[in-house]
């Protein structure tokens, strides 16, 4: 049994539980509208079960003769709940046997997911993309810092080498200068 079929049966069972709390026509009509949406979602609006639901009511018609005329009134009837219970039982059996309604107009892969699942997926993907980008950005920044440090060390080595060469040249110049001075003094 598919995940959607399990959700459908769970939703219909909730309607079975909540029918016991209905105590007047207004509550009954609100409950019926919710049941209609559930049946249309999971079985389809064109199904005979959905069409049968349209003919069920929580009232009975009472006729009262008054002064030569007959007045009809709709009165809440607790016994009418059984018709709804039987209809929900038939809907559950239908889903159990045939699965849930698949809209032929929805042909792409995303249409098989609910809006909540799609939004959650997008939030996850955006978060994942941001996290990966942030990680790669930090990693690249660290690599660039490391390259800069290595470049600075190379420059320092070259500078030290140049300083050493300059010091050597100074020493040579000093010695040459001393030797010239000694030669000049000897002359």
HELIX and SHEET records of a PDB file:
HELIX    1   1 UNK A    3  UNK A   18  1                                  16    
HELIX    2   2 UNK A   19  UNK A   21  5                                   3    
HELIX    3   3 UNK A   25  UNK A   42  1                                  18    
HELIX    4   4 UNK A   48  UNK A   54  1                                   7    
HELIX    5   5 UNK A   78  UNK A   80  5                                   3    
HELIX    6   6 UNK A   81  UNK A   98  1                                  18    
HELIX    7   7 UNK A  110  UNK A  112  5                                   3    
HELIX    8   8 UNK A  115  UNK A  186  1                                  72    
SHEET    1   A 2 UNK A  59  UNK A  66  0                                        
SHEET    2   A 2 UNK A  69  UNK A  76 -1                                        
END                                                                             
